[in-house]
Amino acid sequence: SGINAEYGARVLRKIPAGKEISRTDRFEFNADFRHKLFKIKINQIQTRETTEENINTTERVFQDRQYQIDAAVVRIMKARKTIQHSLLVSELYNHLKFPVKPLDMKKRIESLIERDYME
C-alpha cells in the first residue's frame, strides 16, 4: 500500500472501500491506473492442447525442421563443394540447433539428391 498510496492510484478498486475484506465485497479493475515505473502482467488462462492440436503442432514442427535440414545441407555443400558423407553428417549436427535423428537426416540428403540439389 505504500507505493500505491504515494501515487494515489491502485490497480484494483475495492467496493466498499476499507481494509477489511468480506464475502460481499467487490473488486474492479481500475482502467485509469497509469504509471511509468510500473508494468503489470496479467496472465491469461492457459487452455490445454487437444490431442489433435498436439499432432498438428508436431507435424508443423517436423515440416519446418525438414526445411532447416535442407537449408543447412545446401549451405554446407555450397561452402565445401565436395565432402564425405560422415563429415557432412558431423557438420549438420554442429549446424542444427535441434536434435536430429540420423534416419531423418539421411532422408533429407536423399531428397536433395533426387531433386538434383546435390550429387
DSSP file (Angstrom, degrees, kcal/mol; ACC not computed):
  #  RESIDUE AA STRUCTURE BP1 BP2  ACC     N-H-->O    O-->H-N    N-H-->O    O-->H-N    TCO  KAPPA ALPHA  PHI   PSI    X-CA   Y-CA   Z-CA
    1    1 A S     >        0   0    0      0, 0.0     4,-2.9     0, 0.0     5,-0.2   0.000 360.0 360.0 360.0 -20.9    0.0    0.0    0.0
    2    2 A G  H  >  +     0   0    0      2,-0.2     4,-1.7     1,-0.2     5,-0.1   0.923 360.0  41.0 -62.6 -45.8    3.0    2.3    0.5
    3    3 A I  H  > S+     0   0    0      2,-0.2     4,-1.4     1,-0.2    -1,-0.2   0.942 119.0  45.1 -68.9 -47.5    3.8    2.6   -3.2
    4    4 A N  H  >>S+     0   0    0      1,-0.2     5,-1.3     2,-0.2     4,-1.1   0.881 111.8  52.7 -65.0 -37.5    0.1    2.8   -4.3
    5    5 A A  H  <5S+     0   0    0     -4,-2.9    -1,-0.2     1,-0.2    -2,-0.2   0.873 104.4  57.4 -66.1 -36.2   -0.7    5.4   -1.6
    6    6 A E  H  <5S+     0   0    0     -4,-1.7    -1,-0.2     1,-0.2    -2,-0.2   0.904 116.1  34.2 -59.5 -41.8    2.2    7.6   -2.7
    7    7 A Y  H  <5S-     0   0    0     -4,-1.4    -1,-0.2     2,-0.2    -2,-0.2   0.504 104.4-128.3 -96.9  -4.8    0.8    7.9   -6.2
    8    8 A G  T  <5S+     0   0    0     -4,-1.1     2,-0.4     1,-0.2    -3,-0.2   0.720  72.2 101.3  71.2  21.3   -2.8    7.8   -5.2
    9    9 A A      < -     0   0    0     -5,-1.3     2,-0.3    24,-0.0    -2,-0.2  -0.991  48.2-165.8-140.2 148.0   -3.8    5.0   -7.6
   10   10 A R        -     0   0    0     -2,-0.4    23,-0.1     1,-0.1    20,-0.1  -0.956  24.5-136.8-130.0 150.8   -4.5    1.3   -7.3
   11   11 A V  S    S+     0   0    0     -2,-0.3    19,-3.1     1,-0.1     2,-0.4   0.900  96.7  39.0 -71.4 -41.1   -4.8   -1.4   -9.9
   12   12 A L  E    S-A   29   0A   0     17,-0.2     2,-0.4    -3,-0.1    17,-0.2  -0.897  74.9-149.9-110.9 141.0   -7.8   -2.9   -8.2
   13   13 A R  E     -A   28   0A   0     15,-2.9    15,-2.4    -2,-0.4     2,-0.5  -0.912  11.4-144.9-106.4 135.8  -10.6   -0.9   -6.5
   14   14 A K  E     -A   27   0A   0     -2,-0.4    13,-0.2    13,-0.2     4,-0.1  -0.854  17.0-128.6-101.6 133.0  -12.4   -2.4   -3.6
   15   15 A I  E    S+A   26   0A   0     11,-3.2    11,-2.9    -2,-0.5     2,-0.1  -0.984  97.9  28.3-124.3 120.8  -16.1   -1.7   -3.1
   16   16 A P  S    S-     0   0    0      0, 0.0    -1,-0.2     0, 0.0     9,-0.0   0.603 105.2-123.5 -74.9 153.3  -16.9   -0.7   -0.4
   17   17 A A        +     0   0    0     -2,-0.1     2,-0.2     8,-0.0     3,-0.1  -0.261  60.7  97.0 -63.3 148.9  -13.5    0.9    0.4
   18   18 A G  S    S-     0   0    0      1,-0.1    -4,-0.0    -4,-0.1     0, 0.0  -0.779  76.2 -96.6 149.0 168.9  -11.8   -0.2    3.5
   19   19 A K  S    S+     0   0    0     -2,-0.2     2,-0.2     2,-0.0    -1,-0.1   0.789  94.4  82.0 -86.7 -29.0   -9.1   -2.6    4.8
   20   20 A E        -     0   0    0     -3,-0.1     2,-0.5     1,-0.0     0, 0.0  -0.526  67.9-148.5 -80.0 143.1  -11.3   -5.4    5.9
   21   21 A I        +     0   0    0     -2,-0.2     2,-0.3     4,-0.0    -2,-0.0  -0.948  18.3 176.2-115.8 129.7  -12.5   -7.9    3.2
   22   22 A S    >   -     0   0    0     -2,-0.5     3,-1.4     4,-0.0     0, 0.0  -0.788  45.2-101.4-123.3 170.7  -15.8   -9.7    3.4
   23   23 A R  T 3  S+     0   0    0     -2,-0.3    -1,-0.0     1,-0.3    -2,-0.0   0.742 119.5  55.2 -64.0 -23.7  -17.6  -12.1    1.1
   24   24 A T  T 3  S+     0   0    0      2,-0.1    -1,-0.3     0, 0.0    -3,-0.0   0.569  83.3 110.1 -88.3  -8.9  -19.9   -9.3   -0.2
   25   25 A D    <   -     0   0    0     -3,-1.4     2,-0.3     1,-0.0    -4,-0.0  -0.335  55.4-150.6 -67.5 148.5  -17.0   -7.0   -1.3
   26   26 A R  E     -A   15   0A   0    -11,-2.9   -11,-3.2    -2,-0.0     2,-0.4  -0.891   2.5-151.8-118.0 151.0  -16.4   -6.5   -5.0
   27   27 A F  E     -A   14   0A   0     -2,-0.3     2,-0.3   -13,-0.2   -13,-0.2  -0.987  12.5-169.9-123.5 134.6  -13.2   -5.7   -6.8
   28   28 A E  E     -A   13   0A   0    -15,-2.4   -15,-2.9    -2,-0.4     2,-0.4  -0.909  27.8-112.0-121.4 149.2  -13.0   -3.8  -10.0
   29   29 A F  E     -A   12   0A   0     -2,-0.3     2,-1.1   -17,-0.2   -17,-0.2  -0.653  27.6-135.1 -75.5 132.1  -10.1   -3.2  -12.4
   30   30 A N    >   -     0   0    0    -19,-3.1     3,-1.7    -2,-0.4    -1,-0.1  -0.775  21.1-175.3 -92.1  96.6   -9.0    0.5  -12.4
   31   31 A A  T 3  S+     0   0    0     -2,-1.1    -1,-0.2     1,-0.3   -20,-0.1   0.688  79.9  63.6 -67.2 -18.0   -8.7    1.3  -16.1
   32   32 A D  T 3  S+     0   0    0     -3,-0.1     2,-0.3   -21,-0.1    -1,-0.3   0.519  72.5 119.3 -83.6  -4.9   -7.4    4.8  -15.2
   33   33 A F    <   +     0   0    0     -3,-1.7     2,-0.3   -22,-0.2   -22,-0.0  -0.472  35.3 158.7 -66.5 121.1   -4.3    3.3  -13.5
   34   34 A R        +     0   0    0     -2,-0.3     2,-0.3     0, 0.0    -2,-0.0  -0.991   6.1 154.9-143.9 134.3   -1.2    4.6  -15.3
   35   35 A H    >   -     0   0    0     -2,-0.3     3,-0.7     3,-0.3    -2,-0.0  -0.899  37.1-142.1-161.1 135.5    2.4    4.9  -14.1
   36   36 A K  T 3  S+     0   0    0     -2,-0.3    -1,-0.1     1,-0.2     0, 0.0   0.783 102.2  50.2 -67.3 -28.8    5.7    4.9  -15.9
   37   37 A L  T 3  S+     0   0    0      2,-0.0     2,-0.5     0, 0.0    -1,-0.2   0.579  99.5  75.2 -89.3  -9.8    7.5    2.8  -13.3
   38   38 A F    <   -     0   0    0     -3,-0.7     2,-0.4     2,-0.0    -3,-0.3  -0.878  50.4-179.0-110.1 134.4    5.0    0.0  -13.0
   39   39 A K        -     0   0    0     -2,-0.5     2,-0.5     2,-0.0    -3,-0.0  -0.997  11.7-165.9-124.5 125.3    4.5   -2.8  -15.5
   40   40 A I        -     0   0    0     -2,-0.4     2,-0.5     2,-0.0    -2,-0.0  -0.949   3.6-162.8-118.4 124.5    1.7   -5.2  -14.7
   41   41 A K        -     0   0    0     -2,-0.5     2,-0.6     2,-0.0    -2,-0.0  -0.903   0.9-164.0-105.5 130.7    1.4   -8.5  -16.4
   42   42 A I        -     0   0    0     -2,-0.5     2,-0.1     0, 0.0    -2,-0.0  -0.950  19.3-137.2-114.7 112.7   -1.9  -10.3  -16.2
   43   43 A N        -     0   0    0     -2,-0.6     2,-0.2     1,-0.1     3,-0.0  -0.409  13.5-132.6 -71.4 140.7   -1.6  -13.9  -17.2
   44   44 A Q        -     0   0    0     -2,-0.1     2,-0.4     1,-0.1    -1,-0.1  -0.528  32.4 -93.6 -85.2 159.2   -4.2  -15.4  -19.3
   45   45 A I        -     0   0    0     -2,-0.2     2,-0.5     1,-0.1    -1,-0.1  -0.602  41.9-134.3 -72.0 127.7   -5.8  -18.8  -18.5
   46   46 A Q        -     0   0    0     -2,-0.4     2,-0.3    -3,-0.0    -1,-0.1  -0.740  15.8-146.2 -89.7 126.2   -3.8  -21.4  -20.5
   47   47 A T        -     0   0    0     -2,-0.5     2,-0.2     1,-0.1    -1,-0.0  -0.618  21.4-108.6 -88.4 150.8   -6.0  -23.9  -22.2
   48   48 A R        -     0   0    0     -2,-0.3     2,-0.4     1,-0.1    -1,-0.1  -0.552  32.3-118.0 -76.9 140.6   -4.9  -27.5  -22.6
   49   49 A E        -     0   0    0     -2,-0.2    -1,-0.1     1,-0.1     2,-0.0  -0.641  28.4-126.5 -80.2 132.8   -4.0  -28.5  -26.1
   50   50 A T     >  -     0   0    0     -2,-0.4     4,-2.4     1,-0.1     5,-0.2  -0.293  24.1-108.0 -72.6 165.4   -6.2  -31.3  -27.5
   51   51 A T  H  > S+     0   0    0      1,-0.2     4,-2.2     2,-0.2     5,-0.2   0.894 120.9  51.7 -60.9 -40.8   -4.6  -34.4  -28.9
   52   52 A E  H  > S+     0   0    0      2,-0.2     4,-2.4     1,-0.2    -1,-0.2   0.918 110.8  47.0 -63.7 -44.4   -5.5  -33.3  -32.5
   53   53 A E  H  > S+     0   0    0      1,-0.2     4,-2.6     2,-0.2    -1,-0.2   0.884 110.6  53.4 -64.1 -38.1   -3.9  -29.9  -32.0
   54   54 A N  H  X S+     0   0    0     -4,-2.4     4,-2.3     2,-0.2    -2,-0.2   0.902 109.6  47.6 -63.6 -41.7   -0.8  -31.6  -30.5
   55   55 A I  H  X S+     0   0    0     -4,-2.2     4,-2.3     2,-0.2    -2,-0.2   0.919 112.4  49.7 -64.8 -44.4   -0.5  -33.8  -33.5
   56   56 A N  H  X S+     0   0    0     -4,-2.4     4,-2.3     2,-0.2    -2,-0.2   0.907 111.3  49.0 -61.1 -42.7   -0.9  -30.9  -35.9
   57   57 A T  H  X S+     0   0    0     -4,-2.6     4,-2.5     1,-0.2    -1,-0.2   0.925 110.7  50.2 -62.9 -45.0    1.8  -28.9  -34.0
   58   58 A T  H  X S+     0   0    0     -4,-2.3     4,-2.4     1,-0.2    -2,-0.2   0.898 110.9  49.5 -60.7 -41.5    4.2  -31.8  -34.0
   59   59 A E  H  X S+     0   0    0     -4,-2.3     4,-2.5     2,-0.2    -1,-0.2   0.909 111.0  49.1 -65.3 -42.2    3.7  -32.2  -37.8
   60   60 A R  H  X S+     0   0    0     -4,-2.3     4,-2.6     2,-0.2    -2,-0.2   0.912 111.7  48.9 -64.2 -41.6    4.3  -28.5  -38.5
   61   61 A V  H  X S+     0   0    0     -4,-2.5     4,-2.4     2,-0.2    -2,-0.2   0.921 111.4  49.9 -62.9 -43.6    7.4  -28.5  -36.3
   62   62 A F  H  X S+     0   0    0     -4,-2.4     4,-1.9     2,-0.2    -2,-0.2   0.913 111.3  49.2 -60.9 -43.5    8.7  -31.6  -38.2
   63   63 A Q  H  X S+     0   0    0     -4,-2.5     4,-1.7     2,-0.2    -2,-0.2   0.921 111.4  48.8 -62.9 -44.9    8.0  -29.9  -41.6
   64   64 A D  H  X S+     0   0    0     -4,-2.6     4,-1.8     1,-0.2    -1,-0.2   0.894 110.3  51.8 -61.8 -40.0    9.8  -26.7  -40.5
   65   65 A R  H  X S+     0   0    0     -4,-2.4     4,-2.6     1,-0.2    -1,-0.2   0.850 103.5  57.8 -67.6 -33.7   12.8  -28.8  -39.3
   66   66 A Q  H  X S+     0   0    0     -4,-1.9     4,-2.6     1,-0.2    -1,-0.2   0.929 107.2  48.0 -60.0 -44.1   12.9  -30.6  -42.7
   67   67 A Y  H  X S+     0   0    0     -4,-1.7     4,-2.6     1,-0.2    -2,-0.2   0.882 110.8  51.3 -63.6 -37.8   13.4  -27.2  -44.4
   68   68 A Q  H  X S+     0   0    0     -4,-1.8     4,-2.3     2,-0.2    -1,-0.2   0.894 110.2  48.8 -66.7 -39.0   16.0  -26.2  -41.9
   69   69 A I  H  X S+     0   0    0     -4,-2.6     4,-2.5     2,-0.2    -2,-0.2   0.941 111.9  49.3 -64.4 -46.2   17.9  -29.5  -42.5
   70   70 A D  H  X S+     0   0    0     -4,-2.6     4,-2.6     1,-0.2     5,-0.2   0.927 112.0  48.2 -57.1 -46.4   17.7  -29.0  -46.3
   71   71 A A  H  X S+     0   0    0     -4,-2.6     4,-2.5     1,-0.2    -1,-0.2   0.901 111.4  49.9 -63.8 -40.6   18.9  -25.4  -46.0
   72   72 A A  H  X S+     0   0    0     -4,-2.3     4,-2.5     2,-0.2    -1,-0.2   0.908 111.0  49.1 -65.3 -41.6   21.8  -26.5  -43.8
   73   73 A V  H  X S+     0   0    0     -4,-2.5     4,-2.7     2,-0.2     5,-0.2   0.942 113.0  46.9 -61.9 -47.9   22.9  -29.3  -46.2
   74   74 A V  H  X S+     0   0    0     -4,-2.6     4,-2.4     1,-0.2    -2,-0.2   0.909 112.4  50.7 -62.1 -42.1   22.8  -26.9  -49.2
   75   75 A R  H  X S+     0   0    0     -4,-2.5     4,-1.8    -5,-0.2    -1,-0.2   0.929 112.7  45.5 -60.5 -46.5   24.7  -24.2  -47.2
   76   76 A I  H  X S+     0   0    0     -4,-2.5     4,-2.4     1,-0.2     5,-0.2   0.913 113.6  49.4 -64.4 -42.7   27.4  -26.7  -46.2
   77   77 A M  H  X S+     0   0    0     -4,-2.7     4,-2.8     1,-0.2    -1,-0.2   0.861 108.2  53.3 -68.4 -35.0   27.7  -28.1  -49.8
   78   78 A K  H  < S+     0   0    0     -4,-2.4    -1,-0.2    -5,-0.2    -2,-0.2   0.899 113.7  43.7 -64.2 -38.4   28.0  -24.7  -51.3
   79   79 A A  H  < S+     0   0    0     -4,-1.8    -2,-0.2    -5,-0.2    -1,-0.2   0.875 127.0  28.8 -73.6 -37.3   30.9  -23.9  -49.0
   80   80 A R  H  < S-     0   0    0     -4,-2.4     2,-2.9    -5,-0.1    -2,-0.2   0.694  77.2-161.2 -99.5 -21.4   32.6  -27.3  -49.4
   81   81 A K  S  < S+     0   0    0     -4,-2.8     2,-0.4    -5,-0.2    -1,-0.1  -0.339  79.9  28.3  65.9 -60.3   31.6  -28.3  -53.0
   82   82 A T  S    S+     0   0    0     -2,-2.9     2,-0.3    -3,-0.1    -4,-0.0  -0.984  72.8 160.1-128.4 143.6   32.6  -32.0  -52.1
   83   83 A I        -     0   0    0     -2,-0.4     2,-0.1     4,-0.0    -2,-0.0  -0.982  41.1-103.2-157.8 146.6   32.5  -33.6  -48.7
   84   84 A Q     >  -     0   0    0     -2,-0.3     4,-2.4     1,-0.1     5,-0.2  -0.423  34.8-117.9 -71.2 150.9   32.5  -37.1  -47.3
   85   85 A H  H  > S+     0   0    0      1,-0.2     4,-2.6     2,-0.2     5,-0.2   0.906 113.8  51.5 -57.4 -45.5   29.1  -38.3  -46.0
   86   86 A S  H  > S+     0   0    0      1,-0.2     4,-2.1     2,-0.2    -1,-0.2   0.878 111.3  47.7 -63.2 -37.4   30.4  -38.8  -42.5
   87   87 A L  H  > S+     0   0    0      2,-0.2     4,-2.7     1,-0.2    -1,-0.2   0.877 110.4  52.5 -69.5 -37.0   31.8  -35.2  -42.4
   88   88 A L  H  X S+     0   0    0     -4,-2.4     4,-2.4     2,-0.2    -2,-0.2   0.935 110.6  47.1 -61.7 -46.7   28.6  -33.8  -43.8
   89   89 A V  H  X S+     0   0    0     -4,-2.6     4,-2.2     1,-0.2    -2,-0.2   0.914 112.3  50.3 -61.9 -43.0   26.6  -35.5  -41.1
   90   90 A S  H  X S+     0   0    0     -4,-2.1     4,-1.7     1,-0.2    -2,-0.2   0.923 111.0  48.3 -61.1 -45.4   29.0  -34.3  -38.5
   91   91 A E  H  X S+     0   0    0     -4,-2.7     4,-2.3     1,-0.2    -1,-0.2   0.880 108.9  54.6 -62.5 -38.3   28.8  -30.7  -39.8
   92   92 A L  H  X S+     0   0    0     -4,-2.4     4,-2.8     1,-0.2    -1,-0.2   0.921 105.3  51.9 -63.4 -43.1   25.0  -31.0  -39.8
   93   93 A Y  H  < S+     0   0    0     -4,-2.2    -1,-0.2     1,-0.2    -2,-0.2   0.892 114.1  44.5 -59.8 -38.1   24.9  -31.9  -36.1
   94   94 A N  H  < S+     0   0    0     -4,-1.7    -1,-0.2    -5,-0.2    -2,-0.2   0.844 115.9  47.8 -72.2 -33.4   27.1  -28.9  -35.4
   95   95 A H  H  < S+     0   0    0     -4,-2.3     2,-0.2    -5,-0.2    -2,-0.2   0.872  98.0  75.5 -76.5 -40.4   25.0  -26.6  -37.6
   96   96 A L     <  -     0   0    0     -4,-2.8     4,-0.1    -5,-0.2   -27,-0.0  -0.524  63.3-153.0 -85.5 142.8   21.5  -27.5  -36.4
   97   97 A K  S    S+     0   0    0     -2,-0.2    -1,-0.1     2,-0.1    -4,-0.1   0.371  75.9  60.5 -93.7   3.1   20.1  -26.3  -33.1
   98   98 A F  S    S-     0   0    0    -33,-0.1     2,-0.2    -5,-0.0    -2,-0.1  -0.908  95.7 -89.9-129.2 156.8   17.7  -29.1  -32.5
   99   99 A P        -     0   0    0      0, 0.0     2,-0.4     0, 0.0    -2,-0.1  -0.452  43.0-163.5 -68.9 135.7   18.2  -32.9  -32.2
  100  100 A V        -     0   0    0     -2,-0.2    -4,-0.0    -4,-0.1    -7,-0.0  -0.968  16.1-130.8-123.4 134.7   18.1  -34.8  -35.5
  101  101 A K     >  -     0   0    0     -2,-0.4     4,-2.2     1,-0.1     3,-0.3  -0.641  20.8-127.9 -79.3 139.4   17.6  -38.5  -36.0
  102  102 A P  H  > S+     0   0    0      0, 0.0     4,-2.5     0, 0.0     5,-0.2   0.862 109.7  55.5 -55.6 -36.3   20.1  -40.0  -38.3
  103  103 A L  H  > S+     0   0    0      2,-0.2     4,-2.3     1,-0.2     5,-0.1   0.908 107.3  48.6 -64.4 -41.7   17.3  -41.6  -40.4
  104  104 A D  H  > S+     0   0    0     -3,-0.3     4,-2.2     2,-0.2    -1,-0.2   0.908 111.9  49.8 -63.6 -41.5   15.6  -38.1  -40.9
  105  105 A M  H  X S+     0   0    0     -4,-2.2     4,-2.3     1,-0.2    -2,-0.2   0.914 110.1  50.3 -62.9 -43.1   19.0  -36.6  -41.9
  106  106 A K  H  X S+     0   0    0     -4,-2.5     4,-2.6     1,-0.2    -1,-0.2   0.911 109.8  51.0 -61.5 -42.9   19.5  -39.5  -44.4
  107  107 A K  H  X S+     0   0    0     -4,-2.3     4,-2.4     1,-0.2    -1,-0.2   0.899 110.1  49.4 -62.4 -40.8   16.0  -39.0  -45.9
  108  108 A R  H  X S+     0   0    0     -4,-2.2     4,-2.2     2,-0.2    -1,-0.2   0.902 111.4  48.5 -67.0 -40.5   16.7  -35.2  -46.4
  109  109 A I  H  X S+     0   0    0     -4,-2.3     4,-2.1     2,-0.2    -2,-0.2   0.929 112.8  48.3 -64.1 -44.4   20.0  -35.8  -48.1
  110  110 A E  H  X S+     0   0    0     -4,-2.6     4,-2.6     1,-0.2    -2,-0.2   0.893 109.9  53.1 -61.8 -39.8   18.4  -38.4  -50.4
  111  111 A S  H  X S+     0   0    0     -4,-2.4     4,-1.9     1,-0.2    -1,-0.2   0.902 108.7  49.1 -62.7 -41.4   15.6  -36.0  -51.1
  112  112 A L  H  <>S+     0   0    0     -4,-2.2     5,-3.0     2,-0.2     6,-0.9   0.875 110.9  50.3 -66.1 -36.9   18.1  -33.3  -52.1
  113  113 A I  H ><5S+     0   0    0     -4,-2.1     3,-1.6     4,-0.2    -2,-0.2   0.930 110.2  50.1 -65.1 -44.8   19.9  -35.8  -54.4
  114  114 A E  H 3<5S+     0   0    0     -4,-2.6    -2,-0.2     1,-0.3    -1,-0.2   0.852 110.2  50.1 -61.6 -35.3   16.6  -36.8  -56.0
  115  115 A R  T 3<5S-     0   0    0     -4,-1.9    -1,-0.3    -5,-0.2    -2,-0.2   0.274 117.7-114.6 -88.9  12.1   15.7  -33.1  -56.6
  116  116 A D  T < 5S+     0   0    0     -3,-1.6    -3,-0.2     2,-0.2    -2,-0.1   0.758  80.6 125.6  62.0  30.0   19.2  -32.5  -58.2
  117  117 A Y  S   <S+     0   0    0     -5,-3.0     2,-0.3     1,-0.2    -4,-0.2   0.725  82.7   5.3 -82.6 -23.1   20.4  -30.2  -55.5
  118  118 A M              0   0    0     -6,-0.9    -2,-0.2    -9,-0.1    -1,-0.2  -0.969 360.0 360.0-152.6 165.4   23.4  -32.4  -55.0
  119  119 A E              0   0    0     -2,-0.3    -6,-0.1    -3,-0.1    -1,-0.0   0.360 360.0 360.0-117.5 360.0   25.1  -35.5  -56.5
